[in-house]
Each structure stands twice: as C-alpha cells, then as structure tokens.
C-alpha cells in the first residue's frame, strides 16, 4: 500500500487531453481511511452491499446503480424486513442517532437524501431529513461535524433546531471526473480518494485545493 509521503502535488490536466483521458481510464483508484489516527491509503474496490450492526440486529444496504438497491433489517431470528427501495451509500451513527445516505448519479440523474432511522425497540421506520439534490459518495465525521462529498462538491450537514441544512464548503471539484470515493480529515487537510490519485483541500482555507499523484519510481 502506498504511503502519504509517496504522493506529490501534480498539475490537473485539461479536460479532454491525453493525460486527462489517461487518468479517467486508469484502473488504479485510491481509497482513504483513518486507522489508529493514521492515514491509510489502499486500492479502492467498489462495494454493492454494506452491513451495519445495531444491537442484535443487522441493517443491510445495497447499491446497484441504475439497477436499484434496498435497505433492510435482519432480526436475530433471521426475519428480514424491507424498509425502503433505494441506493444505500452509507449507514452510520451521528450524535446518538442512526442515519443513512442514499443517492443515484446516472446520466442526467443526480439525486440524494439524508434519512434518519428510528427504532422503537421492536420496529424500524425512517424519515427523510434533507434532500441533498446530488448523490453523496462518502462521509466523514470530524470535530462533531458531518462532512459529505459528491462527485463534485464537499459540504456539511447541520441540524439547527430540528431543521437540517446543507452548507457547501467547496463546489465544482477540478478533479470531479476522477470519481471521488472516500473522505477523511488528516493533519489539517481534507483528503479525498479517487481515480489516479488523491485530492487535498486545506481544512482552514478551502480555496487551497491540490491534486496529488503517486511519485514515479
């Protein structure tokens, strides 16, 4: 696996150029995550199913793009309950509540939603909290803030007096064609995993955005 120091700042090639086409057709996609407070960079492998353990239950979400997906709960006795037909991107807990992100980006479609899962001790239900108007690809919680990325934007979702709001931090990534897939905050930067390299945005000054590529050996 490559290390953070193996990447250097690179110029983003012009859209449509041979270098640009080489990147978007590059089979190497990098994924980022934090383990033991350190940045871990690995090859990205697309997942069509995610599972979240909650109490003695399993919450399972699937995402097959234009072919659809679903969110279901599997109880301890193996009973399965379908909650919603949707493309599930993430399932997570935030500030003591359980949420999931759903979305679809395909051709002219680009949509997404933040939903809250509600459990009364016996049954699950959900409520739609915020129409994102774009498909979320990854999220990260840092300093109690919920950060989300799409193929083009970085934004936060806040909850003020029960009302959820979306606040754009950085819009129109110069590397949006490189298919961002993961997000972390590391040493003062937002780090974004993508095809052909990494994106880096200064946490304190989001005007400072850079594209990082693996050093040539």
GROMACS elastic network, one bead per residue, 0.5 to 0.9 nm:
[ bonds ]
;  ai    aj funct       b0    kb
    1    40     6  0.82037   500
    1    41     6  0.64498   500
    1    42     6  0.55713   500
    1    43     6  0.76939   500
    2     5     6  0.82563   500
    2     6     6  0.62166   500
    2     7     6  0.82221   500
    2    40     6  0.83961   500
    2    41     6  0.61915   500
    2    42     6  0.70068   500
    2   214     6  0.80785   500
    3     6     6  0.52586   500
    3     7     6  0.74508   500
    3    39     6  0.81627   500
    3    40     6  0.72938   500
    3    41     6  0.64799   500
    3    42     6  0.89524   500
    4     7     6  0.57744   500
    4     8     6  0.87823   500
    4    39     6  0.73435   500
    4    40     6  0.80358   500
    4    41     6  0.73711   500
    5     8     6  0.75094   500
    5   214     6  0.89861   500
    6   213     6  0.83527   500
    6   214     6  0.57881   500
    6   215     6  0.58013   500
    7    10     6  0.89642   500
    7   197     6  0.79478   500
    7   198     6  0.81718   500
    7   212     6  0.57327   500
    7   213     6  0.51860   500
    7   215     6  0.55802   500
    8   211     6  0.82897   500
    8   212     6  0.52142   500
    8   213     6  0.55483   500
    8   214     6  0.63525   500
    8   215     6  0.62046   500
    9   210     6  0.65446   500
    9   211     6  0.58101   500
    9   213     6  0.64175   500
    9   214     6  0.88923   500
   10    13     6  0.89547   500
   10   210     6  0.76181   500
   10   211     6  0.56821   500
   10   212     6  0.54831   500
   10   213     6  0.59778   500
   11   210     6  0.82226   500
   11   211     6  0.68475   500
   11   212     6  0.84028   500
   12    15     6  0.87365   500
   12    19     6  0.88851   500
   12    20     6  0.77414   500
   12   174     6  0.75688   500
   12   175     6  0.73428   500
   12   210     6  0.85254   500
   12   211     6  0.65800   500
   13    16     6  0.84299   500
   13    17     6  0.67441   500
   13    18     6  0.84436   500
   13    19     6  0.60824   500
   13    20     6  0.52982   500
   14    17     6  0.55828   500
   14    18     6  0.87485   500
   14    19     6  0.79750   500
   14    20     6  0.63394   500
   15    18     6  0.87614   500
   15    19     6  0.87526   500
   15    20     6  0.58142   500
   15    21     6  0.77943   500
   15   177     6  0.87138   500
   16    19     6  0.81862   500
   16    20     6  0.59830   500
   16    21     6  0.62274   500
   17    20     6  0.51055   500
   17    21     6  0.61926   500
   17    22     6  0.85431   500
   18    21     6  0.51256   500
   18    22     6  0.60933   500
   18    23     6  0.87510   500
   19    23     6  0.63638   500
   19    24     6  0.88841   500
   20    23     6  0.52243   500
   20    24     6  0.64036   500
   20    25     6  0.85973   500
   21    24     6  0.52742   500
   21    25     6  0.60284   500
   21    26     6  0.83183   500
   22    25     6  0.52707   500
   22    26     6  0.58875   500
   22   196     6  0.88145   500
   23    27     6  0.85040   500
   23    28     6  0.88680   500
   23   178     6  0.71385   500
   23   195     6  0.69389   500
   23   196     6  0.54562   500
   23   197     6  0.87046   500
   24    27     6  0.82457   500
   24   177     6  0.66548   500
   24   178     6  0.54958   500
   24   179     6  0.81506   500
   24   195     6  0.66495   500
   24   196     6  0.72997   500
   25    28     6  0.88333   500
   25   178     6  0.88879   500
   25   195     6  0.84134   500
   25   196     6  0.87194   500
   26    29     6  0.75598   500
   26   195     6  0.67603   500
   26   196     6  0.61085   500
   27   195     6  0.73670   500
   27   196     6  0.77875   500
   28    43     6  0.68115   500
   28    44     6  0.77048   500
   28   194     6  0.87182   500
   28   195     6  0.60209   500
   28   196     6  0.57535   500
   28   197     6  0.81912   500
   29    42     6  0.84263   500
   29    43     6  0.57292   500
   29    44     6  0.51739   500
   29    45     6  0.78793   500
   29   178     6  0.87364   500
   29   179     6  0.87055   500
   29   181     6  0.86045   500
   29   193     6  0.74397   500
   29   194     6  0.54545   500
   29   196     6  0.56811   500
   29   197     6  0.70251   500
   30    41     6  0.65628   500
   30    42     6  0.56259   500
   30    44     6  0.50342   500
   30    45     6  0.87598   500
   30   181     6  0.81945   500
   30   182     6  0.85939   500
   30   192     6  0.88048   500
   30   193     6  0.51357   500
   30   194     6  0.53418   500
   30   195     6  0.61259   500
   30   196     6  0.70561   500
   30   197     6  0.62232   500
   30   198     6  0.70678   500
   31    40     6  0.82345   500
   31    41     6  0.57172   500
   31    42     6  0.52879   500
   31    43     6  0.57789   500
   31    45     6  0.82829   500
   31   180     6  0.88421   500
   31   181     6  0.67048   500
   31   182     6  0.58190   500
   31   183     6  0.82645   500
   31   192     6  0.77422   500
   31   194     6  0.66227   500
   31   195     6  0.88263   500
   31   198     6  0.84341   500
   32    39     6  0.69290   500
   32    40     6  0.57690   500
   32    42     6  0.65909   500
   32    43     6  0.87674   500
   32    44     6  0.84821   500
   32   181     6  0.85766   500
   32   182     6  0.58878   500
   32   183     6  0.64732   500
   32   184     6  0.67705   500
   32   191     6  0.73733   500
   32   192     6  0.68291   500
   32   193     6  0.53750   500
   32   194     6  0.88589   500
   32   198     6  0.86170   500
   33    38     6  0.83037   500
   33    39     6  0.59698   500
   33    40     6  0.53712   500
   33    41     6  0.67752   500
   33    42     6  0.85779   500
   33   182     6  0.75348   500
   33   183     6  0.72238   500
   33   184     6  0.61278   500
   33   185     6  0.89999   500
   33   193     6  0.88633   500
   34    37     6  0.57712   500
   34    38     6  0.53757   500
   34    40     6  0.58704   500
   34    41     6  0.88355   500
   34   184     6  0.69490   500
   34   185     6  0.83968   500
   34   186     6  0.80744   500
   35    38     6  0.53245   500
   35    39     6  0.65116   500
   35    40     6  0.66055   500
   36    39     6  0.84394   500
   37   186     6  0.85659   500
   38   186     6  0.79042   500
   39   184     6  0.83360   500
   39   185     6  0.89271   500
   39   186     6  0.68498   500
   41    44     6  0.89575   500
   41   193     6  0.81532   500
   44   181     6  0.79767   500
   44   182     6  0.89848   500
   44   193     6  0.82015   500
   44   194     6  0.81546   500
   44   195     6  0.85666   500
   47    50     6  0.73671   500
   47    62     6  0.86292   500
   47    63     6  0.80365   500
   48    61     6  0.83253   500
   48    62     6  0.54748   500
   48    64     6  0.60065   500
   48    65     6  0.87580   500
   48    69     6  0.86604   500
   48    88     6  0.89307   500
   49    60     6  0.71036   500
   49    61     6  0.56950   500
   49    63     6  0.63744   500
   49    64     6  0.86515   500
   49    69     6  0.89606   500
   49    88     6  0.82781   500
   49    89     6  0.89440   500
   50    59     6  0.83395   500
   50    60     6  0.57857   500
   50    61     6  0.53196   500
   50    62     6  0.64254   500
   50    63     6  0.87135   500
   50    88     6  0.81826   500
   50    89     6  0.82181   500
   50    90     6  0.75227   500
   50    91     6  0.79048   500
   51    58     6  0.65823   500
   51    59     6  0.56899   500
   51    61     6  0.64650   500
   51    62     6  0.88724   500
   51    91     6  0.79251   500
   52    57     6  0.84382   500
   52    58     6  0.57492   500
   52    59     6  0.50469   500
   52    60     6  0.63886   500
   52    61     6  0.85152   500
   52    91     6  0.65890   500
   52    92     6  0.76469   500
   53    56     6  0.72265   500
   53    57     6  0.60156   500
   53    59     6  0.63653   500
   53    60     6  0.87965   500
   54    57     6  0.51638   500
   54    58     6  0.60223   500
   54    59     6  0.71261   500
   55    58     6  0.81446   500
   56    75     6  0.71682   500
   56    76     6  0.60368   500
   57    73     6  0.69881   500
   57    74     6  0.59018   500
   57    76     6  0.59301   500
   58    72     6  0.84087   500
   58    73     6  0.57391   500
   58    74     6  0.50548   500
   58    75     6  0.66294   500
   58    76     6  0.81678   500
   59    71     6  0.73224   500
   59    72     6  0.59474   500
   59    74     6  0.63570   500
   59    75     6  0.88369   500
   59    91     6  0.81283   500
   60    70     6  0.81142   500
   60    71     6  0.58276   500
   60    72     6  0.53989   500
   60    73     6  0.62035   500
   60    74     6  0.75823   500
   60    88     6  0.87830   500
   60    91     6  0.85635   500
   61    69     6  0.72867   500
   61    70     6  0.57359   500
   61    72     6  0.65156   500
   61    73     6  0.88492   500
   61    86     6  0.85316   500
   61    87     6  0.75445   500
   61    88     6  0.51750   500
   61    89     6  0.76501   500
   61    90     6  0.78836   500
   61    91     6  0.77983   500
   62    68     6  0.81167   500
   62    70     6  0.53752   500
   62    71     6  0.66317   500
   62    72     6  0.89186   500
   62    86     6  0.80004   500
   62    87     6  0.61634   500
   62    88     6  0.55529   500
   62    89     6  0.78910   500
   63    66     6  0.87904   500
   63    67     6  0.81957   500
   63    68     6  0.61867   500
   63    70     6  0.71210   500
   63    86     6  0.75555   500
   63    88     6  0.54817   500
   63    89     6  0.69730   500
   63   102     6  0.88275   500
   63   103     6  0.89470   500
   63   104     6  0.88714   500
   64    67     6  0.52890   500
   64    68     6  0.51731   500
   64    69     6  0.56418   500
   64    87     6  0.69001   500
   65    68     6  0.55457   500
   65    69     6  0.74412   500
   65    87     6  0.68084   500
   65   103     6  0.88679   500
   65   104     6  0.64155   500
   65   105     6  0.76550   500
   65   106     6  0.74502   500
   66    69     6  0.87779   500
   66    87     6  0.88190   500
   66   104     6  0.73825   500
   66   105     6  0.82457   500
   66   106     6  0.66321   500
   68    85     6  0.74349   500
   68    86     6  0.62164   500
   68    87     6  0.57610   500
   68   104     6  0.86472   500
   69    84     6  0.87511   500
   69    85     6  0.59596   500
   69    88     6  0.67291   500
   70    82     6  0.73547   500
   70    83     6  0.76303   500
   70    84     6  0.57064   500
   70    87     6  0.60868   500
   70    88     6  0.67221   500
   71    81     6  0.87581   500
   71    82     6  0.61971   500
   71    83     6  0.55267   500
   71    84     6  0.52213   500
   71    85     6  0.63597   500
   71    86     6  0.67585   500
   71    87     6  0.79619   500
   71    88     6  0.67133   500
   72    80     6  0.66869   500
   72    81     6  0.54494   500
   72    83     6  0.51813   500
   72    84     6  0.70495   500
   72    85     6  0.88354   500
   73    79     6  0.80887   500
   73    80     6  0.56364   500
   73    81     6  0.52376   500
   73    82     6  0.65845   500
   73    83     6  0.72238   500
   73   124     6  0.79399   500
   74    77     6  0.80132   500
   74    78     6  0.57006   500
   74    79     6  0.56066   500
   74    81     6  0.65647   500
   74    82     6  0.89716   500
   75    78     6  0.51902   500
   75    79     6  0.52245   500
   75    80     6  0.64571   500
   75    81     6  0.82363   500
   76    79     6  0.72811   500
   77    80     6  0.89332   500
   81   124     6  0.88448   500
   82    85     6  0.77815   500
   83   124     6  0.76702   500
   83   125     6  0.69849   500
   83   126     6  0.78073   500
   84   126     6  0.87313   500
   85    88     6  0.89327   500
   86   102     6  0.65248   500
   86   103     6  0.74252   500
   86   104     6  0.86414   500
   87   101     6  0.85474   500
   87   102     6  0.53341   500
   87   103     6  0.56279   500
   87   104     6  0.65428   500
   88    91     6  0.77477   500
   88   100     6  0.71066   500
   88   101     6  0.60928   500
   88   103     6  0.67801   500
   89   100     6  0.73245   500
   89   101     6  0.53369   500
   89   102     6  0.51963   500
   89   103     6  0.67965   500
   89   135     6  0.88405   500
   89   136     6  0.70817   500
   89   137     6  0.65036   500
   89   138     6  0.72665   500
   90    99     6  0.82290   500
   90   100     6  0.54020   500
   90   101     6  0.51660   500
   90   102     6  0.72098   500
   90   136     6  0.88421   500
   90   137     6  0.83560   500
   90   138     6  0.72053   500
   90   139     6  0.77904   500
   91    98     6  0.75517   500
   91    99     6  0.58502   500
   91   101     6  0.66470   500
   92    97     6  0.84549   500
   92    98     6  0.58711   500
   92    99     6  0.54666   500
   92   100     6  0.62346   500
   92   101     6  0.87156   500
   93    96     6  0.62439   500
   93    97     6  0.54200   500
   93    99     6  0.60252   500
   93   100     6  0.85875   500
   94    97     6  0.53575   500
   94    98     6  0.63762   500
   94    99     6  0.72514   500
   94   141     6  0.79913   500
   94   144     6  0.82161   500
   94   146     6  0.79454   500
   95    98     6  0.84573   500
   95   144     6  0.76899   500
   97   116     6  0.74121   500
   97   117     6  0.77179   500
   97   118     6  0.81955   500
   98   115     6  0.87229   500
   98   116     6  0.58839   500
   98   117     6  0.53081   500
   98   118     6  0.71971   500
   98   119     6  0.89320   500
   99   114     6  0.71121   500
   99   115     6  0.55924   500
   99   117     6  0.54033   500
   99   118     6  0.86693   500
   99   126     6  0.87093   500
  100   113     6  0.84626   500
  100   114     6  0.61213   500
  100   115     6  0.54316   500
  100   116     6  0.64105   500
  100   117     6  0.72449   500
  101   112     6  0.72836   500
  101   113     6  0.59162   500
  101   115     6  0.63631   500
  101   116     6  0.89044   500
  101   135     6  0.88248   500
  101   136     6  0.69670   500
  101   137     6  0.87785   500
  101   138     6  0.87965   500
  101   139     6  0.89316   500
  102   111     6  0.84794   500
  102   112     6  0.54581   500
  102   113     6  0.54453   500
  102   114     6  0.66794   500
  102   115     6  0.78872   500
  102   135     6  0.73256   500
  102   136     6  0.71310   500
  103   110     6  0.76092   500
  103   111     6  0.54319   500
  103   113     6  0.63393   500
  103   114     6  0.89822   500
  103   132     6  0.88083   500
  103   134     6  0.72550   500
  103   136     6  0.62024   500
  103   137     6  0.82132   500
  104   109     6  0.68864   500
  104   110     6  0.58328   500
  104   111     6  0.55465   500
  104   112     6  0.64299   500
  104   134     6  0.78691   500
  104   135     6  0.53742   500
  104   136     6  0.82114   500
  105   108     6  0.76679   500
  105   109     6  0.53199   500
  105   111     6  0.64643   500
  105   112     6  0.85141   500
  105   134     6  0.75370   500
  105   135     6  0.57512   500
  105   136     6  0.89345   500
  105   151     6  0.87864   500
  106   109     6  0.51086   500
  106   110     6  0.66048   500
  107   110     6  0.80162   500
  109   134     6  0.86244   500
  109   135     6  0.89751   500
  110   133     6  0.68824   500
  110   135     6  0.56002   500
  111   131     6  0.80216   500
  111   132     6  0.68130   500
  111   136     6  0.82523   500
  112   130     6  0.87311   500
  112   131     6  0.62939   500
  112   132     6  0.51179   500
  112   133     6  0.56370   500
  112   136     6  0.62703   500
  113   128     6  0.70347   500
  113   129     6  0.74169   500
  113   130     6  0.56837   500
  113   132     6  0.51211   500
  113   133     6  0.74052   500
  113   134     6  0.80275   500
  113   135     6  0.77532   500
  113   136     6  0.80791   500
  114   127     6  0.88457   500
  114   128     6  0.62686   500
  114   129     6  0.55332   500
  114   130     6  0.52235   500
  114   131     6  0.66817   500
  114   132     6  0.70826   500
  115   126     6  0.65654   500
  115   127     6  0.55411   500
  115   129     6  0.51106   500
  115   130     6  0.70599   500
  116   125     6  0.85113   500
  116   126     6  0.54431   500
  116   127     6  0.53645   500
  116   128     6  0.64507   500
  116   129     6  0.65695   500
  117   124     6  0.68727   500
  117   125     6  0.59741   500
  117   127     6  0.67714   500
  118   123     6  0.82358   500
  118   124     6  0.55508   500
  118   125     6  0.51485   500
  118   126     6  0.55193   500
  118   127     6  0.77817   500
  119   122     6  0.68763   500
  119   123     6  0.57475   500
  119   125     6  0.65628   500
  119   126     6  0.85631   500
  120   123     6  0.57692   500
  120   124     6  0.67516   500
  120   125     6  0.85657   500
  121   124     6  0.81431   500
  128   131     6  0.77064   500
  129   163     6  0.80146   500
  129   164     6  0.64394   500
  130   133     6  0.89847   500
  130   157     6  0.87817   500
  130   163     6  0.86505   500
  130   164     6  0.60852   500
  130   165     6  0.71799   500
  130   166     6  0.79912   500
  131   134     6  0.82944   500
  131   166     6  0.88983   500
  132   135     6  0.72949   500
  132   136     6  0.79562   500
  132   166     6  0.71929   500
  134   150     6  0.68487   500
  134   151     6  0.86034   500
  135   149     6  0.85475   500
  135   150     6  0.57181   500
  135   151     6  0.75599   500
  136   139     6  0.77679   500
  136   148     6  0.65479   500
  136   149     6  0.57147   500
  136   151     6  0.75945   500
  137   148     6  0.75648   500
  137   149     6  0.58483   500
  137   150     6  0.50743   500
  137   151     6  0.69399   500
  137   180     6  0.72860   500
  137   181     6  0.57988   500
  137   182     6  0.71089   500
  138   147     6  0.85348   500
  138   148     6  0.58461   500
  138   149     6  0.55723   500
  138   150     6  0.71623   500
  138   180     6  0.84038   500
  138   181     6  0.62228   500
  138   182     6  0.51897   500
  138   183     6  0.62024   500
  139   146     6  0.70553   500
  139   147     6  0.54650   500
  139   149     6  0.63172   500
  139   182     6  0.72810   500
  139   183     6  0.62216   500
  139   184     6  0.80206   500
  140   145     6  0.82554   500
  140   146     6  0.60849   500
  140   147     6  0.52057   500
  140   148     6  0.64975   500
  140   149     6  0.88454   500
  140   182     6  0.85337   500
  140   183     6  0.60984   500
  140   184     6  0.58312   500
  140   185     6  0.77427   500
  141   144     6  0.60810   500
  141   145     6  0.55190   500
  141   147     6  0.60773   500
  141   148     6  0.87827   500
  141   184     6  0.82379   500
  141   185     6  0.86780   500
  142   145     6  0.52857   500
  142   146     6  0.67422   500
  142   147     6  0.76018   500
  142   184     6  0.83551   500
  142   185     6  0.70775   500
  143   146     6  0.85271   500
  145   156     6  0.70761   500
  145   157     6  0.76798   500
  145   158     6  0.75619   500
  146   155     6  0.85104   500
  146   156     6  0.55802   500
  146   157     6  0.57484   500
  146   158     6  0.72860   500
  147   154     6  0.71626   500
  147   155     6  0.57871   500
  147   157     6  0.66789   500
  147   183     6  0.84036   500
  147   184     6  0.89280   500
  148   153     6  0.82599   500
  148   154     6  0.58749   500
  148   155     6  0.54338   500
  148   156     6  0.60291   500
  148   157     6  0.76046   500
  148   183     6  0.78284   500
  149   152     6  0.74098   500
  149   153     6  0.56211   500
  149   155     6  0.63883   500
  149   156     6  0.87265   500
  149   180     6  0.78156   500
  149   181     6  0.83035   500
  149   182     6  0.79058   500
  149   183     6  0.72337   500
  149   192     6  0.87106   500
  150   153     6  0.52711   500
  150   154     6  0.66776   500
  150   155     6  0.85939   500
  150   176     6  0.87292   500
  150   179     6  0.88861   500
  150   180     6  0.72739   500
  150   181     6  0.83458   500
  151   154     6  0.88053   500
  151   172     6  0.85554   500
  151   173     6  0.77816   500
  151   175     6  0.87812   500
  151   176     6  0.54005   500
  151   177     6  0.76335   500
  151   178     6  0.83931   500
  151   179     6  0.59083   500
  151   180     6  0.56942   500
  151   181     6  0.80501   500
  152   170     6  0.85340   500
  152   171     6  0.62009   500
  152   174     6  0.80962   500
  152   175     6  0.79462   500
  152   176     6  0.50503   500
  152   177     6  0.83899   500
  152   179     6  0.86669   500
  152   180     6  0.81257   500
  153   168     6  0.71882   500
  153   169     6  0.76577   500
  153   170     6  0.56680   500
  153   172     6  0.56709   500
  153   173     6  0.61836   500
  153   176     6  0.83410   500
  154   167     6  0.87901   500
  154   168     6  0.62048   500
  154   169     6  0.55241   500
  154   170     6  0.50534   500
  154   171     6  0.63232   500
  154   172     6  0.87358   500
  154   173     6  0.83832   500
  155   166     6  0.66617   500
  155   167     6  0.53942   500
  155   170     6  0.67639   500
  155   171     6  0.81707   500
  156   165     6  0.81702   500
  156   166     6  0.58281   500
  156   167     6  0.52053   500
  156   168     6  0.65365   500
  156   169     6  0.71104   500
  157   164     6  0.66925   500
  157   165     6  0.55868   500
  157   167     6  0.63448   500
  157   168     6  0.89286   500
  158   163     6  0.80785   500
  158   164     6  0.55387   500
  158   165     6  0.52640   500
  158   166     6  0.65986   500
  158   167     6  0.77502   500
  159   162     6  0.57817   500
  159   163     6  0.53629   500
  159   165     6  0.63449   500
  160   163     6  0.52285   500
  160   164     6  0.63878   500
  160   165     6  0.76880   500
  161   164     6  0.83657   500
  168   171     6  0.66096   500
  169   206     6  0.70889   500
  170   173     6  0.73186   500
  170   201     6  0.87750   500
  170   206     6  0.66312   500
  170   207     6  0.78777   500
  172   175     6  0.83861   500
  172   176     6  0.71002   500
  173   176     6  0.50176   500
  173   177     6  0.85900   500
  173   209     6  0.87699   500
  174   177     6  0.80109   500
  174   209     6  0.87924   500
  174   211     6  0.86548   500
  175   178     6  0.55028   500
  175   179     6  0.77707   500
  175   180     6  0.81109   500
  175   194     6  0.86781   500
  175   199     6  0.76271   500
  175   211     6  0.75081   500
  176   179     6  0.58449   500
  176   180     6  0.67711   500
  176   194     6  0.89746   500
  177   180     6  0.82140   500
  177   195     6  0.86614   500
  178   194     6  0.58236   500
  178   196     6  0.70964   500
  178   197     6  0.84905   500
  179   193     6  0.85731   500
  179   194     6  0.55364   500
  179   195     6  0.60437   500
  180   183     6  0.82963   500
  180   192     6  0.64288   500
  180   193     6  0.57153   500
  180   195     6  0.70846   500
  180   198     6  0.85039   500
  180   199     6  0.83080   500
  181   192     6  0.72087   500
  181   193     6  0.55527   500
  181   194     6  0.55921   500
  181   195     6  0.83897   500
  182   191     6  0.81894   500
  182   192     6  0.55556   500
  182   194     6  0.73152   500
  183   190     6  0.69114   500
  183   191     6  0.57565   500
  183   193     6  0.64405   500
  184   189     6  0.82366   500
  184   190     6  0.57820   500
  184   191     6  0.53646   500
  184   192     6  0.67236   500
  184   193     6  0.87606   500
  185   188     6  0.67517   500
  185   189     6  0.54873   500
  185   191     6  0.59797   500
  185   192     6  0.88221   500
  185   203     6  0.78110   500
  186   189     6  0.53036   500
  186   190     6  0.64229   500
  186   191     6  0.67980   500
  187   190     6  0.85648   500
  187   203     6  0.89441   500
  188   201     6  0.87597   500
  188   202     6  0.63648   500
  188   203     6  0.53884   500
  188   204     6  0.72659   500
  189   200     6  0.62444   500
  189   201     6  0.54838   500
  189   204     6  0.80145   500
  190   199     6  0.78778   500
  190   200     6  0.56652   500
  190   201     6  0.50385   500
  190   202     6  0.63304   500
  190   203     6  0.59385   500
  190   206     6  0.89890   500
  191   198     6  0.67542   500
  191   199     6  0.56843   500
  191   201     6  0.67052   500
  191   202     6  0.89370   500
  192   197     6  0.88049   500
  192   198     6  0.54948   500
  192   200     6  0.64045   500
  192   201     6  0.84170   500
  193   196     6  0.89639   500
  193   197     6  0.68871   500
  193   199     6  0.66043   500
  194   197     6  0.57960   500
  194   198     6  0.56886   500
  194   199     6  0.73675   500
  195   198     6  0.76979   500
  196   212     6  0.87279   500
  196   213     6  0.67919   500
  196   214     6  0.82081   500
  197   211     6  0.72492   500
  197   212     6  0.55619   500
  197   214     6  0.65667   500
  198   210     6  0.85272   500
  198   211     6  0.60064   500
  198   213     6  0.65442   500
  198   214     6  0.87751   500
  199   209     6  0.73856   500
  199   210     6  0.59594   500
  199   212     6  0.60017   500
  199   213     6  0.89397   500
  200   208     6  0.82584   500
  200   209     6  0.56743   500
  200   210     6  0.51167   500
  200   211     6  0.62464   500
  200   212     6  0.71643   500
  201   204     6  0.88065   500
  201   205     6  0.77484   500
  201   206     6  0.57099   500
  201   207     6  0.75965   500
  201   208     6  0.58117   500
  201   210     6  0.64226   500
  201   211     6  0.89024   500
  202   205     6  0.50899   500
  202   206     6  0.51312   500
  202   207     6  0.74159   500
  202   208     6  0.55182   500
  202   209     6  0.65647   500
  202   210     6  0.87900   500
  203   206     6  0.59844   500
  203   208     6  0.87733   500
  204   208     6  0.89853   500
  205   208     6  0.58802   500
  205   209     6  0.87903   500
  206   209     6  0.66349   500
  213   216     6  0.88353   500
